[in-house]
Amino acid sequence: MSGLDEEVKNQEEETKIVDLDEEKKKRKPFHYWTVGGRDYRLKLKASNIEKLENKYKCNVMHLVDDMPALSVMLTIIQAAMLPWEHGVKYDDILNLFDKYVEEGGSQIDLYKNVVIPTLAVSGFFTPKMAAEILEATDEEL
């Protein structure tokens, strides 16, 4: 090599180094549950996580160790929706679930496509862990 080729090559190699903090991806701000053509934002905030833990007397993670009862999943959804749908009642969530089923959804779909992704965006586990949980769920069914 002659001229500035060596210096240019070294400079190109140096610019390929990326700060690890830049590589980290931020979590999605919400998970969206679409029912009846409307997107509902879902994300559990600390205050609502605390309410769930007090209601069920256990950590939220224990609630989803296995596929939880429908009432538990709907209560988690209600808690995740409350900050953006002020005053949403459990009966409203029941009606949304009924509409979700009419549109082709199922209880298993609710768990896999709504509850687990909502917990992931709420910081309960990484996207990789969520994928592993969903894979394990597929194997059990």
Backbone as a ProteinNet text record, in pm:
[ID]
protein_1_A
[PRIMARY]
MSGLDEEVKNQEEETKIVDLDEEKKKRKPFHYWTVGGRDYRLKLKASNIEKLENKYKCNVMHLVDDMPALSVMLTIIQAAMLPWEHGVKYDDILNLFDKYVEEGGSQIDLYKNVVIPTLAVSGFFTPKMAAEILEATDEEL
[TERTIARY]
84.1	0	88.1	40.7	117.5	22.7	79.4	-1.9	-70.7	-198.5	-275.6	-360.1	-338.3	-420.7	-419.7	-302.9	-291.1	-368.6	-356.8	-425.2	-577.4	-621	-764.7	-820.1	-745.2	-788.3	-802	-703.1	-708.4	-827.2	-851.8	-962.9	-1096.4	-1109.5	-1233	-1256.2	-1148.7	-1162.3	-1204.9	-1152.1	-1186.7	-1332.4	-1384.3	-1522.9	-1622.9	-1578.5	-1667.7	-1694.5	-1614.2	-1633.5	-1756.1	-1848.8	-1974	-1984.7	-2027.5	-2050	-2161.1	-2140.7	-2240.2	-2372	-2368.3	-2491.4	-2575.7	-2510.8	-2583.9	-2653.6	-2596.2	-2651.4	-2779.3	-2793.8	-2911.2	-3036.7	-3135	-3261.9	-3351.2	-3426.3	-3522.2	-3643.2	-3710.4	-3835.2	-3939.8	-4031.7	-4145.2	-4221	-4275.4	-4342.8	-4472.2	-4538.1	-4665.1	-4677.8	-4770.8	-4819.8	-4960.9	-4998.7	-5131.8	-5220	-5340.5	-5441.9	-5549.2	-5565.4	-5662.5	-5790.8	-5898.4	-6030.7	-6130.4	-6210.8	-6312.3	-6254.1	-6134.5	-6070.7	-6005.2	-6003.6	-5942.6	-5822.1	-5713.9	-5593.4	-5600.4	-5581.4	-5576.3	-5432.1	-5380.1	-5242.5	-5238	-5138	-5121.7	-4978.4	-4964.2	-4834.5	-4860.2	-4801.5	-4819.1	-4723	-4777.1	-4695.6	-4681.6	-4582.1	-4551.3	-4672.6	-4749.8	-4864.7	-4968.5	-4987.7	-5084.7	-5028.3	-4897.9	-4834.4	-4855.3	-4835.7	-4855	-4999.6	-5095.5	-5236.8	-5263.7	-5206.6	-5223.4	-5162.4	-5042.5	-4976.2	-5055.2	-5111	-5192.6	-5321.4	-5381.5	-5506.6	-5483.9	-5378	-5354.3	-5255.6	-5199.9	-5107.3	-4986.5	-4939.8	-4819.2	-4762.8	-4642.6	-4576.3	-4650.2	-4655.9	-4724.1	-4663.4	-4534.1	-4469.6	-4528.9	-4568.4	-4630.4	-4767.2	-4832.1	-4963.5	-4956.2	-4841.7	-4828.6	-4726.6	-4693.1	-4603.4	-4657.9	-4785.2	-4856.9	-4965.9	-5040.2	-5144.9	-5247.7	-5264.9	-5354.6	-5501.9	-5585.8	-5730.1	-5765.5	-5874.1	-5917.1	-5936.1	-5995.6	-6019.8	-5889.6	-5784	-5653.5	-5597	-5605.1	-5552.9	-5628.5	-5759.6	-5838.8	-5811	-5784.1	-5749.7	-5613.8	-5518.7	-5388	-5407.1	-5490.9	-5517.8	-5582.6	-5677.9	-5741.6	-5637.6	-5549.3	-5445.4	-5351.7	-5321.6	-5230.4	-5296.4	-5428.2	-5501.3	-5539.3	-5548.8	-5598.7	-5532.5	-5400.3	-5339.8	-5384.2	-5429.2	-5465.6	-5615	-5687	-5833.4	-5889.4	-5886.7	-5924.9	-6061.5	-6065.9	-6191.8	-6242	-6157.6	-6201.4	-6237.2	-6352.1	-6404	-6378.5	-6382.2	-6363.4	-6469.1	-6591.7	-6698	-6664.5	-6597.6	-6554.1	-6455	-6365.1	-6264.6	-6332.6	-6431.6	-6507.8	-6572.6	-6632.7	-6696.2	-6594.5	-6476.5	-6370.8	-6326.7	-6314.7	-6274.3	-6379.3	-6506.7	-6613.5	-6603.3	-6577.5	-6563	-6438.1	-6329	-6204.4	-6229.4	-6307.5	-6339.4	-6426.4	-6522.7	-6607.8	-6524.9	-6414	-6326.1	-6225.3	-6235.6	-6148.2	-6043	-6033.8	-5936.2	-5979.3	-5887.8	-5917.2	-5844.3	-5871.3	-5804.6	-5654.1	-5616.1	-5473.5	-5409.9	-5479.9	-5429.7	-5412.5	-5507.2	-5500	-5373.2	-5343.6	-5223.7	-5097	-5090.7	-4969.7	-4950.3	-5058.7	-5047.4	-5077.8	-5128.8	-5162.8	-5093.6	-5115.6	-5063.3	-4910.8	-4851.2	-4704.5	-4635.9	-4677.5	-4614.4	-4633.5	-4747.7	-4770.3	-4672	-4650.5	-4553.3	-4411.8	-4382.6	-4249.5	-4224.2	-4320.9	-4299.6	-4303	-4357	-4364.9	-4240.7	-4143.7	-4015.8	-4006.6	-4099.5	-4094.3	-3990.3	-3964.9	-3861.7	-3822.1	-3711.7	-3658.7	-3740.2	-3728.9	-3796.9	-3756	-3629.3	-3582.2	-3653.7	-3667.3	-3738	-3884.6	-3946	-4085.7	-4099.5	-4004.7	-4007.7	-3995.8	-3910.5	-3894.2	-4022.6	-4088.6	-4214.8	-4319.4	-4327.3	-4425.2	-4395.4	-4267.4	-4228	-4266.9	-4243.7	-4282	-4433.2	-4506.7	-4653	-4698.5	-4635.1	-4669.8	-4647.7	-4539.6	-4508.5	-4611	-4662.5	-4758.7	-4895.3	-4926.2	-5061.5	-5075
-117.9	0	123.6	223.2	347.5	463.8	582.1	701.2	696.7	727.4	731.8	606.1	504	383.9	323.4	314.2	255.7	338	470.7	558.1	552.2	548.9	541.3	408.1	299.9	168.4	166.8	220.6	225.7	308.7	420	506.8	435.1	360.5	286.4	180.4	113	12.3	76.5	192.4	261.2	305	344.6	392.3	277.7	154.7	40.5	7.7	57.4	32.8	110.2	38.3	99.5	87.7	193.2	192.6	92.6	7.1	-94	-32.3	84.4	150.7	190.9	222.3	258.5	137.3	19.5	-102.5	-145.8	-109.1	-150.6	-91.6	-177	-129.6	-94.6	12	47.9	-43.5	-61.9	-137.3	-59	-131	-63.5	7.8	125.3	199.2	133.5	59.4	-4.8	-132.6	-215.1	-321.8	-279.8	-303.8	-264.7	-388	-378.8	-482.8	-423.6	-479.7	-427.2	-509.1	-439.4	-501.6	-406.6	-459.4	-377.5	-261.6	-281.8	-177.3	-67.6	-82.3	18.9	-40.2	37.3	-4.1	45.6	-46.8	-12.2	-26.2	79.2	75.8	-0.9	-88	-169.2	-161.1	-127.4	-131.6	-118.9	-208.6	-203.7	-103.3	-14.4	80.6	27.3	76.5	25.5	27.9	135.5	145.7	37	3.5	-100.8	-240.9	-256.2	-384.3	-411	-307.7	-320.3	-359.3	-299.4	-333.6	-480	-526.6	-667.3	-759.6	-726.1	-809.2	-811.4	-698.2	-693.9	-773.8	-766	-838.7	-989.6	-1036.3	-1179.9	-1233.9	-1147.9	-1187.1	-1265	-1226.1	-1287.1	-1197	-1227.6	-1155.7	-1182.6	-1083.3	-1098.9	-1214	-1235.1	-1344.7	-1480.4	-1496.2	-1622.3	-1641.3	-1530.6	-1539.4	-1597.3	-1581.4	-1625.6	-1738.4	-1807.3	-1922.6	-2024.8	-2048.6	-2135.6	-2048	-2097.3	-2012.4	-1983.5	-1856.2	-1821.7	-1830.8	-1823.5	-1820.9	-1696.3	-1703.4	-1590.5	-1465.6	-1480.8	-1363.9	-1295.1	-1372.8	-1315.1	-1239.5	-1299.4	-1232.4	-1103.2	-1105.8	-985.5	-877.6	-918.3	-820.7	-758	-837.3	-783.3	-682.2	-715.9	-624.1	-496.1	-509.1	-389.8	-300.7	-360.5	-283.3	-216.3	-286.1	-231.5	-122.4	-124.3	-27.4	98.1	87	196.6	332.7	340	473.4	547.5	473.9	537.5	536.7	453.1	446.1	470.7	595.9	632	575.3	507.6	456.2	330	263.2	140	37.3	-23.6	-120.5	-262.6	-356.1	-496.7	-541.9	-495.2	-530.3	-482.8	-367.8	-318.8	-416.5	-468.7	-563.7	-694.7	-737.9	-858.1	-840.3	-724.1	-696.3	-693.1	-635.5	-634.4	-776.7	-860.4	-998.6	-1071	-1049.5	-1111.5	-1069.5	-941.4	-891.2	-951.8	-963.6	-1023	-1166.5	-1241.8	-1379.7	-1381.5	-1290.6	-1281.8	-1253	-1181	-1146.8	-1257	-1370.6	-1483.9	-1512.2	-1431.7	-1454.3	-1568.7	-1612.3	-1718.6	-1686.8	-1767.1	-1746.2	-1769.1	-1867.4	-1894.2	-1777.3	-1726.3	-1609.4	-1490.3	-1472.9	-1361.8	-1372.5	-1492.3	-1514.5	-1488	-1548.7	-1539.8	-1403.7	-1343.7	-1222.7	-1093.6	-1103.8	-982.9	-980.3	-1083.1	-1081.1	-1086.4	-1184.8	-1198.3	-1075.9	-1027.4	-906	-783.2	-774.8	-662.9	-669.6	-788.5	-803.6	-773.1	-808.7	-780.6	-630.2	-553.3	-408.2	-341.2	-412.5	-358	-390.6	-458.3	-482.1	-609.7	-701.5	-825.7	-922.5	-917.7	-1000.7	-944.9	-996.1	-949	-1008.3	-950.8	-1010.5	-1156.2	-1188	-1325.9	-1419	-1374	-1455	-1472.5	-1366.7	-1374.9	-1479.4	-1480.8	-1578.7	-1720.8	-1739.2	-1871.5	-1915.7	-1822.5	-1853.8	-1895.3	-1820.3	-1852	-1986.5	-2015.7	-2143.8	-2258.2	-2240	-2342	-2360.5	-2251.7	-2258.8	-2338.8	-2316	-2390.2	-2540	-2575.8	-2716.8	-2782.1	-2705.6	-2760.1	-2781.9	-2704.6	-2710.8	-2813.7
0	0	0	-71.5	-72.5	-53.8	-40.3	-20	116.2	116.9	241.5	262.8	178.8	188.5	329	390.2	523.9	626.6	620.1	714.7	696.1	570.4	542	592	570.1	615.7	767.2	837.7	984.2	1031.8	963.9	1002.5	981.2	871.3	844.7	951.9	994.2	1099.2	1230.9	1261.6	1385.8	1386.6	1272.4	1269	1280.4	1263	1277.9	1424.1	1515	1657.2	1702.8	1765.5	1808.4	1959.6	2022	2165.5	2196.7	2296.9	2330.9	2373.7	2436.9	2478.7	2358.5	2247.2	2126.2	2066	2087.7	2030.9	2102.3	2230.2	2305.1	2243.4	2228.2	2176.6	2294.6	2278.2	2381.1	2368.2	2480.8	2477.2	2400.5	2343.2	2281.8	2393.7	2366.5	2473.2	2519.9	2432	2465.3	2385.6	2429.4	2343.3	2305.6	2183	2137.1	2122.1	2176.5	2160.5	2071.3	1953.8	1857.9	1865.5	1898.9	1907.9	1843	1753.5	1688.9	1610.2	1553.8	1475	1556.9	1687.7	1774.2	1845.6	1852.2	1924	2067.3	2160.8	2302.6	2348.7	2410.6	2460.5	2591.9	2603.3	2723.2	2773.1	2898.7	2965.6	3114.5	3191.3	3335.9	3396.9	3475.1	3550.7	3692.5	3764.8	3898.3	3991.2	3987.3	4077.8	4049.5	3923.3	3890.4	3910.5	3897.5	3931.2	4079.6	4159.2	4303.6	4336.7	4268.4	4291	4256.3	4146	4108.7	4213.8	4260.2	4360.8	4490.9	4529.7	4651.3	4634.1	4517.9	4491.6	4495.8	4430.4	4418.6	4522	4604	4711.9	4660	4541.4	4486	4377	4336.4	4229.1	4097.9	4011.9	3882.9	3802.6	3815.2	3741.8	3780.4	3907.5	3950	3885.1	3852.7	3789.8	3649.3	3584.7	3445.4	3429.4	3540.6	3530.8	3432.3	3442.2	3350.7	3290.5	3195.4	3138.7	3248	3283.8	3394.1	3354.4	3456	3432.8	3352.2	3278.2	3196.9	3282.3	3399.7	3485.3	3525	3547.4	3582.1	3462.2	3344.1	3224.6	3197.3	3212.8	3187.3	3291.4	3415.5	3519	3490.5	3441.8	3402.2	3289.2	3192.8	3081.3	3131.7	3223.1	3279.4	3346.8	3426.7	3495.6	3395.5	3285.7	3184.5	3101.1	3093	3012.1	3091.1	3222.7	3307.1	3285.1	3272.2	3256.2	3130.2	3028.9	2902	2874.8	2944.1	2931.8	3071.6	3112.9	3249.5	3286.3	3399.6	3450.8	3383.8	3304.3	3238.9	3346.9	3331.9	3428.7	3378.8	3473.8	3439.3	3338.8	3355.1	3259.7	3118	3107.5	2975.7	2912.6	2995.8	2947.3	2906.5	2984.7	2947.2	2810.2	2788.2	2658.7	2545.4	2572.5	2471	2437.9	2541	2515.8	2432.1	2463.9	2384.4	2238.1	2215.2	2078.3	2013	2090.6	2043.8	1995.5	2072.5	2035.1	1909.3	1901.5	1781.8	1656.7	1675.2	1562.9	1533	1603.3	1574.3	1678.9	1782.8	1888.9	1979.7	2064.5	2160.9	2290.6	2391.9	2519.9	2506.1	2428.5	2406	2330.7	2229.3	2155.9	2249.2	2340.4	2435.5	2519	2566	2647.1	2565.4	2446.3	2365	2299	2253.3	2171.8	2246.1	2368.6	2443.1	2579.2	2661.3	2798.6	2801.2	2735.7	2738.3	2676.6	2558.9	2505.9	2595.6	2664.6	2756.5	2872.6	2925.6	3034.2	2984.9	2860.6	2805.2	2795.8	2744.2	2733.5	2870.5	2969.6	3105.2	3187.2	3126.2	3192	3273	3256.1	3332.4	3278.3	3149.2	3089.8	2954.7	2904.1	2776.7	2662	2542.4	2426.6	2403.1	2430.1	2412.4	2510.3	2635.3	2734.4	2695.1	2643.5	2599.3	2488.8	2396.1	2286.9	2341.8	2443	2503.8	2573.9	2642.2	2709.7	2607	2498.7	2394.7	2329.1	2311.3	2252.8	2346	2475.3	2573	2575.2	2560.5	2556.4	2435.2	2320.8	2199.4	2218.7	2289.6	2312	2404.2	2501.1	2596.8	2534.1	2430.7	2373.2	2265.3
[MASK]
+++++++++++++++++++++++++++++++++++++++++++++++++++++++++++++++++++++++++++++++++++++++++++++++++++++++++++++++++++++++++++++++++++++++++++++

